[in-house]
Amino acid sequence: MTTTSAETIIRPARAKTIADSVGVRRGQGFQHGGWFVAPFLALFALFVIWPLLRGLYLSFTDADISGDGADLVGLDNYREALKDPLMWDSLGHSAYFTLLVVPCITVLAFFLAMLAHHIERGKWLWRLCFFLPFLLPSTVAANLWQWLFNPGTGMVNHVLGLDTPWLTDKSYAMLAIVITTLWWTVGFSFLLYLAALQGIPAHLYEAARLDGANAWHRTVHITLPMLRNITGLVVALQILASLQVFDQAVVMQDFGPGPEESTRTFVQYTLEQGFTSYRVGYASAISVIFFVIIAAVALARMWLLRNREEDGR
């Protein structure tokens, strides 16, 4: 009885001592690790948090590009933005571009990845050719395709036997930007799909082949379900990137809004308001509106992903 009572008293004391020592070590580790994180946090606060807060403040003012004499105007900039037809037109152009690019780039990246994964000869060369355009700067890709779409000297009309004014006609201008974007950015999604394909266990295909499944059945019932998560990632990333389209649209139209303002994107309109019309306060307001839209898309993606995972359980 005496030994049992002593052990009963000593064991909790030892457990408490061990827990206290582990807690102290964790606290020391966090303090030491904080010095490694501090530079990143400082840069993040300086270049992300502070501009975000500064832009939010300016959206409630009538600040111009000089930054002098800005007065608070409350929600006037937001009221004006919601009634601005040019803002809604530019948002519609960005949304239209997104609707064209996202499905095409997802399907194209998948087929290119399937080709590069199953081809035997020159596998490294195919992978390099599919991914290489993504390494080009946006201005280089835009200038290259601007020359290719030139109705007089460009190769597109010459090869296809057409006489289409790609960049000067409202009906084709946005399509030309979409084609340029597909060629330039498909390499990133292609690389994601290729990595995912290499991670699918080979025994699944072998078992399906033994059961008599042909290539189409293996693709539909094995490959596509196994790539469901990576497809969701590709779609989400492409939506967020496409809504923010700017470089190729501006460069290919020589920094203009395009024929009949048909290629003016939301980011371009924001830039025009801030640095052409010198209305920094109004440009900040529409930037905040765009930030809310992007955040809503990202949150919707997270919500759908969580519901899908719960349904899968």
N, C-alpha and C positions, 0 to 999 in steps of 0.2 A: 504493500500500500504506500509506503514511504517513497519507494523508487518511482512508482507510477505518478505520484503527486509531483515529485521533483521534475520528472520528464514533462509533465503537463505544463509546469511553470516555465521550464527552460526552453522548450521548443517554440512557443510563440515569441519568446524574447529573441531567439536566434533568427526566426523568420522576419521579425521586425527589423533587426539589425541588417540583415541581407537586403531587405527591400529598401531601407534607407541608403545603404551603400550604392545600390543600383541606381536609385533616384539621383544621388549626388553625381555619379558618373555620367548619367544621361544629361543632367544639367550642365556639367562641365563640357561634355561633348557638344552640346548645342551652343554654348558660349564660344567655344573654339571654332566650330563650324560657321558661326555667324560672321566671323571675319572674312571667310571665303565668299559668302553670299552678299556681303555689304557692298562691294563694287557694283555688282549687277543691280541690286536694289537702288543704289544711288543713280545709276544711269537710267534705270526704268522710271524712276520718279522724275528725273530731269527731262527726259525725252518723250515720255508717254503720259504720266499722270499730270505733270504741270501743264503741258500744251492742251490736254483735254479739259482741265479746269479753266485754263485761260480762255480757250475757245468757248466754253459754256458761258463764261462771264461776258465775253464780247458779244455773244448772241443777244444779250439784253441791252445792248448799247447801239448808238449810231456811229460807231468808230469808223474812221476811214483808214487808208493805208499808212498815213503818217502816224497814227496813234495818238494824236493830240486832240484835246477838247472833246473827248467822247462823253456823251450824256446818256444816262439810263433812259430807255424808252419802253421798258417792260416787255410785254408780249407783242409789240407792234411788228417786229421782224417776223415772228412766227405767223401772225395773222396775214401779213403780206405774202409770205411764202405759200401758205395754203390756198391763196387766191391767185397765185402766179401761174399763168398757163404755160409759160416757158419752162418753169421748173417741172411741171407735170409731164410736159412733152419730153424733156430730157430723161426723166425717170422712166417714161414709157419706152424710150429708145434703149436704155440700159436693160430694161426687163425683156424687151424683144430680142436683144442680142443674147441675153442669158438663155432664153427659151430655145434659141437656135443652136447655141454652142454646147450647152450641157449634154443633151441627148446624143448629139453627134460625136462629141469628144469621148463620151463614155463608151459608146459602141465601137468607135474606131480604135480606141486604146485597147479594148478587150480583144478585138480581132488581130491587131498587130502583136499583142502579147502571145496569143495562141499560135500565131505563125512563127514568131521567134522561139517559142518554147518547143515546138514540135519539129522544126526544120533541122536537118542534120548537117548539111554542107554550109560552110560560111556562117555559122550561127553568130559568131562574134561580130561579123560585118553587118548582118541584119540589125542586131541590137544597137550597134553604133550608129547606123544610118537613121534608125527610128528615134533615137534619143538626142542625136547631135544638134538638131535645130533648137532644142530647148536651151542650149548653152549660149545661143546668140543673144546679144542685147536687144531689147525691144525695138530700138530705133533702127538697128541694122536689118532686122526682119521686116519692119514696116517699109523701109526704103527699098528693100529688095523686091517686095511684092508690089510696091507702088510702080516700080519700073516694069514688072511682069504684066501688070494690068493696064499699062499704057496702051491706048488703042492704036497708036501709030507704030511704036517700036517694041511693044511688049510681046512676049512669047505666048501668052495665054490665048489671045485672039488668033495668033498665027497658027498655033498647033490645033486649036479647035475649029478653025475656019470661020470665025465669027468677026463681027465688027461692033462689039458691044462697048459702050462708054461706061466702063465699070465704075469709075470713081467720080464721074460727073453726072450720072443719072440717078435720080432718087430711088428708082426701082432696084438698082444693082449696088449702090454704094455700101449699104450695110452688109450685103452678102459678100462683097469683096473683103471687108474687114473680118467677117466670120471665117472665110476660107484662110485668110492669113493667120488668124488666131489658132485655127485647128492645126495647121502645119507647124506653127511655132511652139505650141504648148502641149501637144499630144504626148510628147516624150515623157513628161512627168507622170501622167496617169498610166502610160504604157509601162513605166518602170515599176509602179506600184502593183499593177496586175501581174507582171512577170514574176516579181518576188512572191506574190501570193500563189501563183501557179506552181512554183517550185516547192512550196510548202505543203501541197496536197499529197497525202500518202499514196504511193504507187500501188499498194495492194488493193486499194479500192477499185482502181481501173482493171487490175488483173482479175479480181473477183467478178466484176461486171462483164468482162470479156468472156470469162468461162461460162457465165450464165446466158451468153448469146446476145448481149447488148452491143449494138453497133456504135459508131462514133457519135452519131446524133444523140442517141439515148445516154451515152456516157457524159456528153456535154451538158445535156439538159438536167439529168438527175444526179450528177456528181459535181461537175465543174461549177456550174452556176450556183447551186446551193452553198458550196464551199467558199465561193467568192462573194457571198451576200454582204458580209461586213465591209470588205474592201470596196465593193461597189457603192455602198452607202457613204464611205469616206470620200471616194472620188467625186460623187455627185455633190456632197456638201462643200468640198473644197472648190470645185468648179463653179458652184453657184456664188459663193462668196467672192471668188476672183473675178467672175464675169460681171457681176453687178458693179464692180469697181473699175471696169474697163476705161482706159484713158490713153495710154501711150500710142497704140497702133491706130486708134481712131483719129487722134490729133495729128500724128506724123503723116499718115496716108492722105489726109485732107489738107496738108500744108497749114496746120494750126487753125483751120477754119471749122465752121459747124457743118460743112458738107453741103451738097445740093439741097436747096430748100430746107436747110437746117435739119436734115434727116439723120445725120450721124452725131449730132451733139449729145454727149452722154451726161449723166448727172455730175460726175466729177469735173468734166470740162465746164459745165455751166457754173459750178461752184468757183472754179478758177477764174472764169470770166468776171463774175461778180466781185471777187476779191481783188484781182490784179489788173482788170481792164476797166471796170466801172468804179474801182476803189471803194467799194462798199464792204468793208471787212466785217462789220456787224451783221449785215444781212447774209453774207457768205458763211459766217459762223453759224447762223441760225439754220440755214439749209444743210450745213454739215452735220449739225446735231440731229436734224430730222433723218438724214441718211444713216447716221450712226444707230439711231433707234431701229430703222428698218433692217440693217445688217444684224443687229443684236437679236431682233425678233426672228430672223431666219435661222440664226445659230441656235437659239433656244428651242425653236420648233424642231430642228434636227435632233437636238439632245432629247427632247420629249418623245419623239418618234422612236429613237433608238432605245430608250429605256422601256417603252411599252413593248417593243419587239422582243427585247430580252426577257421581259416578264412573261410574255406569251410563250416564248420558247421553253421556259421552265415548266 
